[in-house]
Amino acid sequence: MANVTVIGAQWGDEGKGKIVDWLASRADAVVRFQGGHNAGHTLVVGEQVYKLSLLPSGIVTGTLSIIGNGVVLDPWHLREEIAKLEGQGVVINTSNFAIADNCPLILPIHRELDGLREAAAGSGKIGTTGRGIGPAYEDKVGRRAIRVCDLAHLDALDSQFDRLCAHHDALRAGFGQPPVDRAALIADLKEIAPSVLQFAEPVWKRLNTVRKAGARILFEGAQGVLLDVDHGTYPFVTSSNTVSGTAASGSGLGPSATGFVLGIVKAYTTRVGAGPFPTELEDATGQRLGERGHEFGTVTGRKRRCGWFDAVLVRQSCAISGVTGIALTKVDVLDGFETVKICTGYRLNGKVLDYLPSHAADQASVEPIYEEMEGWSGTTAGARSWADLPAQAIKYIQRVQELIETPVALVSTSPEREDTILVRDPFVD
């Protein structure tokens, strides 16, 4: 049996939550390996709707759920999210939930700095969620982060707080803000510490034990490859690596453990926040996609920008992340369109490109080259087999996998867990 790594192959919001939930019911452990609580997942299980942004999706099914060291953890948000889920009847304890003890923390000063920077950026805003993710990662690589394990030693961290406050005091002064209230920060951390430390452990050790026992591990990515800090539409990206390879470094398991790489791909394209978007539709068609797809961010509530499917971007994402197969989601949103379009290439300065260039100015200037296909009048919503799909919908799906040079493993036809067409089982293949 293979392990499975799930990543988004666009700009996030591809429907990973439903797919991870569907896979988690068949997994023995689910691991978040990067990002923070800027990653929104909505799970629909029967009549119950769960909204997660930090906890791994497996927690809803009672599957062992682990927050790996590659995540930046807001302990106050964690406490709130646990309380909310427990209020919905979800059981969370040390037998089914663990946090890497070397996981860096998001502090109030990170949220403040995030907000100050965006407010001062004017038209140059990156479009962050304002939750302190970027500043927390900066402190991690700057070797001044406060980590989960430090919560048990807060009275012995003077030199660490010296480095942290010296850095942030200089930044805050530049924004006309007072220095960090060190005593208040330490007091806040002492208050929250018990809520986090009860779940803290060297999760690399637990995961290795689980793996040696032959268990199935599901690695749950956040955001999407196009938001990767190296491979995405820089600088309009997140602050972590979102590609599949991060599952190894962000969990404490080696690269051989990542297994089948499942790329989640929406049947059209969306993006939240600023940055280039070659196939964006700022017209009635884009409005229709957004309304039918209920395109509002789980975390921020921000309206998502919508456009036709971009095969160039998804092919690039699949290549960069070594995607084995894709899960195509929200096909039902395209029901009823007389024609549908797929971007097959770009024009830039008179040249035709089959990839997205790295420079931001070039990314903003490319013009999409479209292939038009006949739409379908029948419905795909709720389909659970190929026989339930209209012929033209099948042709669309087949054309997508041809253009992205990656086979379809799953097709999702509604937010419901069971409304899924299984083409290739990631846990077996």
Summary of the structure (lengths in Angstrom):
residues: 429
radius of gyration: 21.6
end to end distance: 7.6
largest distance: 67.0
contacts: 1545
relative contact order: 0.16
helix: 38%
strand: 21%
